[in-house]
Each structure stands twice: as C-alpha cells, then as structure tokens.
Amino acid sequence: MKRLVRGSFLFLFLFLCSMQTAAAASIRIFLDDKAVSFAEAPFIENDRVLVPMRGILESLGYSVAWQEESKTVLAEKDEIQISLHPDEKTATVNGKAVSIDAPAKIRNGRTFVPLRFLAEYSGAEVTWNQSTSSVSIYSAEYTAPEKTENNDSVVYIQTNKMQGSGIVLSADGLIATNYHVIKGAATAQFVFADGTIYQGTTTVVGLDTSADIALLRIEKTGLSAATPAFSYKVGDAVTSIGSPGGARNTVSTGTINGYDTDVISTSAVIAPGSSGGALFNSTGEVIGMTSFFGDSHYFSIPIAQVLQVPQKLSLPLSAMQGYTYTPSAPQNLRARLAQDGYAYVSWAPVYGADHYYVYKSLTPDGPYTRISNNSSEKWYWGYPQCFGISVNGTCYLRVTTVIDGQESAPSESIKITK
C-alpha cells in the first residue's frame, strides 16, 4: 500500500479546516483499514478534528495513563513517550516540547487531542480521502493485503442494520450480495475499491431468500464487473475477497475442499462481514459468493446459482424493512449410497433454518412418518452430508424447514434403494 509522507498532513488539515462544525458527524475514521468506533465520537472545534486520545493510542499499542496530581496524560510505546496537559497548546514528545495546533480538551471525562498531533508524533501515518470524507490511520506494524485486479469488482456494503460485501455483476450497476446483508435495511451505501461511495437509489431486483441471495441495482455505470466461471475441482487454488469486520477488500487464499450443486467448501477464511463477497479462481474469474462458515469449513454459493435468480422485482431497498421471509422446503435433496449400508443424505442449506424435520415412507405417496435423530426429531444441515440412514430395500424421504416454529411444505421426495 502506498502511504502519504508527512508533508501530506498540510493538505489533509487544510481541507479539514474548510469544513463546517456540522460536518463532524460525517467524518469516519479507520485504523489499519478497520472502522474505529469510540465511546465518545470525534468532533470539530475551531476547525480542528479532535479524537479520543486513549482510544487511538491504545489501538496503536500504547499504554496510556492519567496523572491526577499534575493533570497530565502520559502515553508510552517502545521509544516514544508523550505527555500533555489539557487546554495547553504544547506537549512533550521524548522530552522535547512541541506545538499543538489546538489544545487538548476534556469532554465527558475523556481527553481529546487534535488528530494531526497524533498523526505526526505517534509513529502512525495518515491519508485523507476527499470522496469518502474519511481519515485512515496506519500503524507502523500494519501490512496491507496485496491489491489484486479482482478488488475492483468487490464492494463494501453498509446498511443501517449491518455491514457486508457485494459482487459487481454488470458495468451498469447490478450487484449481488447475501439476502441477510440487506435484511430489514432501509438505506445502504456502497464503497468501491477506489474509495468512491454510492449512496443513491438502491433497488432490489431479485431475491432467493431461502438460498440467501439478493440482486441489487444501483444508478451507477462504468463499474468493473467480475467475470464468472462455472467449472472447478477439488484442490483448485482460490481467493476470497470481502470486508470482514469492515476491513475493506481483505484477501484470503486457500483451496477448494469440496463442492456440490449448491455450495463450495474452501480453506480460504471468511468471517462476519465477508458475507456477499467474491470467491475467485486462480485466473481471476468469480466462481462463488462467500456466504457462511462453520466447523473449519468456509462456504460459498456457486456463482451459477447466483446468476439464476430471476430479475423480476423492482422493490426500493426500504421495502426490506417490512419484507416477510417465508421458509421454503430444502432443494436438491440427494443421497449417496455407501458400502457400510448407509445412505448419506444432503440438501441445499436454507437460510435461517432453526432445524429440519425428516419424513420417511415405504411408498412414494406415503404415508410419511417423522423420524428421530438420537431421540430428537430435529435434524441439522451439515457438510459434506446432513445425516446417514440405514436402508434395507427401498424407502422415500422428504424434508421440511423449521424457522421460528413455522414449518415449510415438504420437499420433493427422494428414493433410496439398497
């Protein structure tokens, strides 16, 4: 990552000085590419941005203490020692007096200092992005992930409910993400790899809620769309790109552990915030949408399934506030017969499922009887199979989804013959 030299602070703070006090709430601060949240928000006073000293410095590895007798804030890390008194325009750094462009302030029991002072004397570096009105602080120890060409087709999505990721599917503003990223949302902003932000009209044009897929349309053109690919095999190298924890365009590499028609399992790590991000093959083509994880498996929805979602809706994003999700039956029920006399059964995971019920019959038309799992009738999705069942002769299975006590209609039946 290219960082600005100290002289860049002049431009940064001349720009900040041009802002009005009311703009303070719009300033976002990132530390090592992660959004920083404070118990007390940064504010602007006399055209200077002031931030909580302890919050910033402790995040950079400093020890920070308050000396009541001398009314002094002390901060120390390695070979750097900082001390200052609130309401004074000088501080001491490694025993040398330095000027502060605005005095430190006490607000609600916390010490606030000018951002410029910390940037110049904490060992960190600062960049200013005018298009996003954001300040980024980079510690000396931070190493940014390598930028790849694929970054341009992955976006950071922030709604009023949560944060996630998305994949640009077309240059004219079609973006795919997980349904749960926009669930209950009223507003959203999209941050692109170059730092530009879109906060305009967002329309939901396609939904497959059970598969946790949403297609969005924004009024922005000239986007860099991902190129899809539909073939892959176990062992292939893959790269996932998303925004876990708000760290935009974080890159994780790994290989494909396994796959079927509705899920790809990889060793490329994903985490909360990666939802809706992209899984790329070794040639930079998108093969999946990163979605969920568990038991050392990291799962993506195959891009073919994402592209199959019909674009027949025209819902404003705000409609998601009152959108009712009705669970559907599991799809793609399948069984694999093994030499141990068991049939190993699996199906496509249903988003939000609390559990599933499994029904068995000796004839295709029933009657079907609910079967138990270790004295419980609740069954759960798993990978590479959901469960195994001993089979003698022929039987038929159906599965239902249960969410908040509501049971779906049954799936299509599957025939298993030993």
Secondary structure, DSSP 8 states (H G I E B T S, - for coil): -----TTHHHHHHHHHHTS-GGGGGG-EEEETTEE---SS--EEETTEEEEEHHHHHHHTT-EEEEETTTTEEEEEETTEEEEE-TT-SEEEETTEEEE-SS--EEETTEEEEEHHHHHHHSS-EEEEETTTTEEEEE-TT-------GGGGGEEEEEESS-EEEEEE-STTSEEEE-HHHHTT-S-EEEE-TTS-EE-S-EEEEEEETTTTEEEEEES--S-----B-----TT-EEEEEE-GGG-TTEEEEEEEEEEETTEEEESS---TT-TT-EEEETTS-EEEEEEEEETTEEEEEEHHHHHTS-----EEGGGGGS---------S-EEEE-TTSEEEEE----TT-SEEEEEEESSTT---EE--BTTBS-B---SS-SEEEE-SSEEEEEEEEEETTEE------EEEE-
